[in-house]
Amino acid sequence: MIEEGSVVLPGDIIATSEELFPGYGTKDVGGNIIGTIIGNFFINKKRTAAEIKPLTSVPALLHKGDTIICEVKKITDKMVLVDILHVAGVNREMAGDKDAAIRVSDIAAGYVVSARDEYRIGDIIRARVMQARPAMRLSTEGPHLGSIKSFCSNCRVPLVKKNSVLECPRCGRVEKRKIASDYGEGNIDRKVKFVRR
Ligand SMILES: [Zn+2]
């Protein structure tokens, strides 16, 4: 069973059907309880069920058209879950719930087979708020949007842009991302600390 409070994306395995019953936002698929909506996992103790509290709250600071800087927390084939670090041009800390999701169809122009092909956990990306309410919708479609800082999957050092791909200066590994046109120029993000946890 995953930890209570964890953010779950559709398709994530939460527990086995021996541990919990399916409840709101989950279903039993072949003995696994999986999430069907985006939100936080909790146990409904009365029903011994795995339930999801949907991600609905949108930070008051965010409006349609805003450009935001986020960090990728989780990825499935269909979506990318991000933690919003700050709103570009707004000199204020983000407070409260900062989770948001980017659907695979909103990652780039054209057909993206899997979100995993475009982003990795830890990427710092620039996204645009397409819709703030009632549910937030983010996009990274467009030349100025996408990763502005990505890290080597092997050695975790920042990747360097080389033509249309990214290369690790330490081990030489080449990785692909949906990158912003100014990837690696570091001119927008003095507030974001690129520190690996
Ligand atoms: Zn490397």
Boltz pocket constraint, residues with backbone or C-beta under 6 A from the ligand:
constraints:
  - pocket:
      binder: B
      contacts: [[A, 152], [A, 153], [A, 154], [A, 155], [A, 156], [A, 157], [A, 168], [A, 169], [A, 170], [A, 171], [A, 172], [A, 173]]
      max_distance: 6.0
